[in-house]
Amino acid sequence: MIKQRIVVASAAVSLVLSSAGPVLADAGDAIAGGIIGGIIGGAIVNESNKRKQVVRRSPSYHYSGVSSAQRAQNREVQVALNYFGYPVGAADGVIGSRSRSAISQYQATLGYPATGNLTEYERNLLVGSYHRAVAGGAATMSQAAAHPMGMRGLLLTWRDEAAGVTPYGQGAVHGQMTTAMPAAPVLPVPSAPAVTAPEPQAVIAMPEPEAEPEPAAPGLPTFLGGATIEASLASHCNRVGLMASSGGYTTVATMTDPMTALGEQFCLVRSFAIAEGEEMAARVPGVTMSEVAAQCAGFAPAMKTHVASVSLETADRVIADVRDFALSTGMAPAQLAATAKICLSVGYSGDDMDVAVASNLILAALGEAAYGELLGHHLSQGFGAARRADLAFDWYDMAITAADLTGAAPFAPGQPERMQLVRKAAYTIAGRGDQAAVPAAPEALPAALPSFALPLDTASAEVTE
């Protein structure tokens, strides 16, 4: 019965999206099929049908007349706004109310009229600054850390540089930092009118009113109220980037705090996953990023039981259950893996930890053991899962073992020392000794009598007849 529902739901989605256009060949088929006709068209749509929810697209986010070229330019603007701390959500190329609000904030930062509509100059400054920041790497983070406004301060600095004005921090006088922003105008303060003391008046005795009862003291405030405040991985990774820009990332030789080292690696691999998924999603024809994000949101309800079990069960038991779920979708492994990688990017970029954990589980269950590292990070750092260093070790060990077999570091094949750091930190937080890290002593040779081959000295040999 379950499989029949999945097949019916898949067929319904394929009929709805049949006008999306031809699908790319080879890898494109797997990716597009994964998004349109796989797990999202099966188990996730089935889950949505059970809840009987109807999703209506807001008119402010739908513009049928936007060309593909304009959409690409809009997406570039949205990516830059997200980068500099003006959140717009998924970069779908459609400028809606959230994007307009972010643009207004950007304009207000630079002292321009907050209209929500970019001028050509404002757009070029925003997008150009984004490309300059990405190319700058660690130097960009260091420069942002030195500015009181952080990443947004870079926009002010580079705007002033382009205008030929001394940028922030380069006009120091006696150790004081200066900025090129013009000083606020000083408005004259009107003097207060003279106050004349009133004539003394006769005092008429009035009966004192009865004392009103004092109000009861308010109770102690509480801000949790039974709801859990979810930590933001995006904010955490922003702090990690700023700290690393000044002191550098932890290495095997410099590691003193294993949790800090694992947190840094979490953020590095998260960035890789976002970039990989966005590149794959861009190759899916006929589907916008907002549509991809909306479909990937179905991962959370469809796999909520498996996501919760990460904080409670061992890795082996979780993997076994997720494999059964993957088989129930009726989707080819290649399509399912491509879908999971795209949705992993959506989860991390949107700070949706349920979608991210669900996507990692699918990939680990399909045999891509490298993603066990990310699940270990979720457990050790407490994002999207309970903080369980004991359960995290098995997921880390899954990725470490896979790296040992291939001889390359997952997500960074040219940096084998990265997995050495993950190994050292994972064993440390679990309180285990890493036997593989200690070179084994050479085995002693068994005792034996010496034997030397000597040439026969024929000259000294006696000949007898």
N, C-alpha and C positions, 0 to 999 in steps of 0.2 A: 504493500500500500504506500509506504514511504517513497519507494523508488518511482511508483506511478505518479505521485504528486510532483516529484522532482522533474520527471520527464515532461509532464504537462506544463509546469511552470517554465521550463527551459524553452518549450515550443512557443509559449505565449510571448516570452521576451524576444525570441528570434523574430516573431512576426511583427512585433512592435518596432523593432530596430532594423527591419529589413531594408529600410530606405537609407541606411547609413552610408551606403556606397560600397564599392568593392574592397575586399580585405587584402592587405599586403601579403605577398608570397612568403614562403618559408617562415622565418622568425615572426614576421608580421601576423601570419595566420594564427600562430600559437598565442600571441599577445592579445590580438583582437578577440579570438575565440574565448580566451580566458576571461576577458572583461565582460563580453556580451553574452556568451552562451554557456559559461561554465558554472563555477560555484555560485556566482552572483545571480545567474539565471536559474539556479536550482535551489540549493538549500537556503540561500539568503532570501530570495524572492518568496520561497515557501514560508519562511519565518515571517516575512512582512505580511503575507496574505493572512496568516493566522491572527495577526494583530489588527487586520482590517483598517490599516492606516492609509489615508489618501494624501499624497504629497502634491501640493500645488506650487507651481513656480510663480514667484513674485514678479509682477509686471516690470518692476524697476530693474530686474536683473536680466531681462530678455530683450534683446534687440536683434530682430531678424535681419535688419539692414546692415549689420556690421560685417565688413569684408574680412577675409582671412588675414590680409596684410594688416588691417587696423587692429584685429584681435591680437596678432603677434606683438604689435607695438604696445597695446594695452597690457599684455602679459608681462612685457619687459618692465613697464612702469610699476606693476604690482610687485614683481620680484624685488625691484629696488626699494620700494616702500617697506616691504617686509624686512629687508636687510637692515635698513637704518632705523628700525624700531617703530614704524607706523603700520601696525598690523592690518592686513586686508583679508586674511584667510588664504584659501587656495588661489593661486594665480591662474584664473580661468580665462583671462582676456576680456571679461565683461566688466565695465566700470559701473558698479551699482552704488547703492547708498553707503556701504561700508568703505568702498574705495574712495568715494567722494569725501567722506569724513577724514580718511587718512591723508588725502591730498591737501585738505584744508589745514590739517595739523602741520604738514610739511611746509606749507606756505607761511603759516604763522611763525614757525621757527625761524625762517629767514626774513621775517618782517614784510612779507608780501601780502596783498589782500587775500584773505582766506575765502576764495570763491568756490573751491572744489573743482575748478576747471584749470588745467595747466596751460600756461602760455608756452610757446615754443622754447623760449629761453629757460623757463623753469623745468621743462621736461628734459632738455639737453643737460642741464646741470645735474638733475637727479640721476639720470641713466649714466651719464659720463662719470659721475662720482662713484656709482656702483661698480662699474668696470675697473676704475682706478683702485678702489678698495680691495676688490677680489685679487687683482694683480699684485697688490702690495703684500699680501699674505700676513706674516707675523709683524712686519713693520706697520701695517695698518692698525692692527690691534694695539700695538705699543703706542701709536700716536693717539688712538681713541682713549686709551687708559690715561693719558696725560691731560686730556681735556675734561673739564668739569661736566660737560654735557655728553660725554661718551661718544658713541657712534654718530649721533646727530651733530655733535660738534665738528665732525669732519666736513659736513656740508658747509658750515659757516667758514671753516678754514680755507677750503678749496674755492669757495665762492670769492673770498677776499683775495686769494692768490690770483684768480683769473682777472680780478678787477685792478690788480697792481697795488693792493693795500697790504700792509704788514699783517700777516696772519697771526692767529693766536699763538702766544708763547715765543715769538721771535723778536719781540721788542722789549725784552726784560730790562728794567731799570732798577738797579740796586736790589736784585734778587726778586723783584715783583713781576708777575706775569701781566702782560697787557693784551688787549683784544682790539680788533679793528672795528668792532661795532661802535657806532656813534653814541656818545653819551646822551642820556635822556634829557630833554629840555627842562630847565629849572623854572618852574612857574612861580610868580610872585605870590607870597603869602599875605593876604590882607590882614592888617593889624586889627586886633579885637577892640571893639568900642569900649570906652572907659565905663566902668561900672560904679555908680554912685550908691553909697551906703544908704539904705532906707531909713526914714525917720523912725525912732522908737515908737512902737504902738502899745496901747494898753493890752495886757494879757488877761484874757477871760478864761477862768478855770472851767474846764470841761470834764465831765465824768469819764473816767477811763473805761474803754470798752472791755467786755469780758474777753479774757484770753482764749483764742481759738486753739483747739487741740493741734499739736504739731503733727505734720504728716508722717506716716510711717516711713522709716528709712528704706530706700530701694534695695532690692536684693543684689547680690553680686552679679556682675554681667557674665554672660557666657556667649561665646561666638561659635561654638561647635554645634550645639543644639541637635545632636544626633546625626548631623551630616558630616561627611568626611571631606576635608579640604585636600584636594588633589594637588600634589606638588607638580610644578611645571618643569619638565625636562628641558624645554627650550630656554627658560631663564637660567637653569643650572648650567647649561652648556655655554651660554653667553658669559657667565662668570668664569667658567673654566678657561675660555678663550682669552679673556682679559688677563687673568692671572698667568697663564702660560706665555703670553706675549712679553711679559717682563722677566720671568724667571725660567722660561723654557718648560717643556714637558718632562715628566719623570722618565728616567731610564732605568735599566736593570742595575746599573752601578750606583745611581743616586736615590733609589727607592728607600724611603723611610716610613711612609704611610701607604699601605697597600690599598686602602679604600680610595685615596686620592688618585693613585695610579690607575685603578680600574675605572674610576669616574672619568678620567681623561680619555681613556681608550673607548669608553662608551660613547662619548661625544664625537670622537673621530670616526668611529664606525657608523654612527647615526648619520653623519654628513655624507658618507659614502652611499648609504642606503637611500637617502633622499635623492641624491644626484642620479643614481642608477635607475630608480623608479621613475623619475621625471623624464629621463631620456627614453625609457621604454614606453611611457604613456604618450609621449609626443608622436610615436610611430603608429598609434592606434587611429585608424581613419574614421571620420564621422562622429567622433565622441569628444566633447569638450572636457576640460579639466574639472569643471563643476559637476558634470555628469559622472565622471570617474569617481570623484570624491563622494558623491551621493550614493553610488552603488557600493563603494568600499565601506561606507558606514554600516552596511549590513553585516560585516564580519562580527561586530560586537555582539548583537543579539543571537546570531546563529551559533557562535562559539563561546557564549558566556560561561557555560559549565566548564569547558576546557581551560578558559582563561583563569577562572577561579581556582581550578585544581593545581595550577602552577605554584601557588603559595602553600599548598597542602600536601601534595603527593610528590613522590620521587620522579625523576626525569623519565625512567623506564616506563612507569605506569602511565604518565601523561602522554608519552609518545605513542604507546599502544592504543590509547583511546582516540587520539587525533588521527591515527592511520585509519581506524574504522570509519571515522567521520569523512576522511578524504575519499575512501572507497564508496561511501554512500552518495557522493555527489555525481558519480558516473562520468567524471571529467578526466581527460587524459592528463598524466602527470606533468607533461611539459606546459600545457595550458594552465594547470592549477598553480605551478611554480611561478609562471610569468604573472599571473593575477596576483599572487601573494606578494611578489616583489613590488609591483605597482602600488598595492594597497599598503605595504610597509612604508613606502615613501609618503603616501597620503597621511598615514597615522603619525609619523614623526614630524612632518612639516606642519600638520594641524594640531600637534600636541595631544593627539587622541591615543592614549596608551592602550586602551582596550583593542583598538584596531591594530596597533603595532604588535602587541603581544600575540594576538590571534594570527597575524601574518607570519611572525617568526615561528610559531608552532607548526603551521602548515609546512613551511620550508624545512624545518628540522625533521618532521615526520616523513617527508619525501626523500630523506637521505642527505640533504644538504647540511651536514653536521656543523659547518662553520657558523650557522646561525644560532647554534647552542651558546656561543659566546654572548650574543645579545640577550638571550634569556637569562644567562648568568648575571649579566649587568643589571637587568631589571630587578632580580632578586637581591643582589648585594647592595644596590643603591636605593631600592625602595620606590621605584617609579613603575606604576601599573601593577605592582605586586607587593606583597608583604616583604619586609626586609628579612630575608632568610639566607644568611651566609652558608648554613649547612646544606640547604637544598641547592644553592647556587653552584656549589663545587661540581656536582655531577654534570651540569650543563657546560661549565667551563672545561671540564675534562673531556667532554665530547668533542669540543672544538680543538682542544690541544692535541688529542689523539689523531684527529683528521689532519692537522697541520704536520704532525710528525710523519704521517704516511706519505703526504705529498711533498714535504720538504719546503713548502712555501707558506707564508703567513696569509690567512684569509683576509680579503678586502685590501691587502697591501702586499702583493707577492714579492715586491722588491725590498721588504723590510722584515727579514726573518727574526730580528731582535724583538719585534713587537710581541710575538707570541711567547718569547722567552720572558718578557715582562709580565704578560698575562698569567703565565704558568707560575712564576715566582709569587705574584700577588695572590692568586687563587689558593695556592697551597698555604700561604701564610694566614689568610683569613679563616681557612678551614682548620688551622692548627695541625696540619699534616706535614710530614717530612717528604720532600720531593726526592725520591731515590734516583730518578732519572737525571737530576741535576748534579749528582755526586758521581764522578768518574770511578768506575770499579777498579779495584787494585788488580794488577796482573796475577794470574794464578801461578803458584810456585811449581817449578818442574819437579817431577818425582825423582828421588835419589836413585842414582845408577852408577855402576863402575865406569871409569873413564875408558875410552877405547880410541887408540890412535893408529892410523894406517901408516906403516913405515915401508919404504921401498926396500926390496931385497938386495943385499950387498953381495953380488956374485963373486967379487974379487976375493973376498975373505972366506968364501965357502970352501970346505975341504972336500976333495973328490976321492972317493975310495973305490977300489976295484973289487 
